[in-house]
Amino acid sequence: MIRGSKSIGRNLFGELAQVPEPDMNKGRSARLIADRDELLLHRFYWYMRNPRNAYDWVVRQVGKEFALSETTVSTILTQKHGQLAAVRDAKPTVETMRTQWPWMSWQEG
């Protein structure tokens, strides 16, 4: 059951909002976090390809895009150092990233 289904859905819409409750674990979804982190690493790589972009600026920019603090972005980068190195070594093209995450803007400058 998603957040608000009882307080908003059922209280305001009654029987219209009655849905069976699926088996769900509380807390954060490991799959969604992994997906976010994969995109975050590619986004960080995309910004860092430009030698004029300073590390601090890129961390700040990625934090804004993902609604994360700079500390959290730095922590993710540290924890996922191996994956980030793999992204760097793979040198994904802008077209590859655009295909995988079409809702993101991959425009230069």
C-alpha positions in Angstrom: 0.0 0.0 0.0 1.4 3.4 -0.9 1.6 6.3 1.5 -1.6 8.3 1.7 -3.9 5.5 0.5 -5.7 5.4 3.8 -5.8 9.0 4.8 -6.4 10.5 1.4 -7.7 7.7 -0.8 -10.1 5.9 1.5 -11.2 8.9 3.6 -12.0 11.1 0.6 -13.1 8.5 -1.9 -14.3 5.6 0.2 -15.1 2.5 -1.8 -13.6 3.9 -5.0 -10.1 3.7 -3.4 -10.4 0.2 -2.0 -7.6 -1.9 -3.4 -6.0 -5.1 -2.1 -2.9 -4.5 0.0 0.2 -6.0 -1.7 3.0 -7.5 0.3 5.5 -4.7 0.7 8.4 -4.1 2.9 8.6 -0.8 4.7 11.5 1.5 4.0 13.5 2.3 0.9 13.5 0.1 -2.2 17.0 -1.3 -2.8 16.2 -1.6 -6.5 15.1 2.1 -6.8 18.2 3.2 -4.9 20.4 1.2 -7.2 18.7 2.7 -10.3 19.1 6.2 -8.9 22.8 5.6 -8.0 23.5 4.2 -11.5 22.0 7.3 -13.1 23.8 9.6 -10.6 27.2 8.0 -11.4 26.6 8.5 -15.1 25.5 12.0 -14.6 28.6 12.7 -12.5 30.7 11.2 -15.3 28.9 13.3 -17.9 29.7 16.5 -16.1 33.3 15.6 -15.2 34.1 14.9 -18.9 34.4 18.7 -19.3 37.8 19.6 -17.8 36.5 23.1 -16.9 34.0 21.7 -14.5 35.4 21.6 -10.9 34.6 18.6 -8.7 32.8 20.8 -6.1 30.6 22.3 -8.8 29.7 18.9 -10.2 28.8 17.5 -6.8 26.7 20.6 -6.1 25.0 20.3 -9.5 24.3 16.6 -9.2 22.9 17.2 -5.7 20.5 19.8 -7.1 19.4 17.4 -9.9 18.7 14.5 -7.5 17.5 16.6 -4.5 20.4 15.3 -2.4 22.8 17.1 -0.2 26.4 17.5 -1.3 27.4 15.2 1.5 25.1 12.5 0.3 26.4 12.8 -3.2 30.0 12.6 -2.0 29.1 9.5 0.1 27.5 7.8 -2.8 30.5 8.5 -5.0 32.8 7.1 -2.3 30.7 4.0 -1.8 30.3 3.4 -5.5 33.9 4.2 -6.4 34.4 0.9 -8.3 31.2 1.4 -10.3 32.2 5.0 -11.1 35.6 3.8 -12.3 33.8 1.2 -14.5 31.6 4.0 -16.0 34.8 6.1 -16.6 36.6 3.2 -18.2 33.5 2.3 -20.4 33.3 6.0 -21.6 29.6 5.8 -22.4 28.6 8.2 -25.2 26.0 10.9 -24.8 23.8 9.0 -27.2 24.0 5.9 -25.0 23.1 7.9 -21.8 20.3 9.7 -23.7 18.9 6.3 -24.8 19.0 4.9 -21.3 17.7 8.0 -19.5 15.7 10.0 -22.1 14.0 12.2 -19.5 17.4 13.8 -18.6 18.9 16.7 -20.6 22.2 15.6 -22.1 22.8 18.8 -24.0 26.3 20.2 -23.9 26.8 23.7 -22.3 
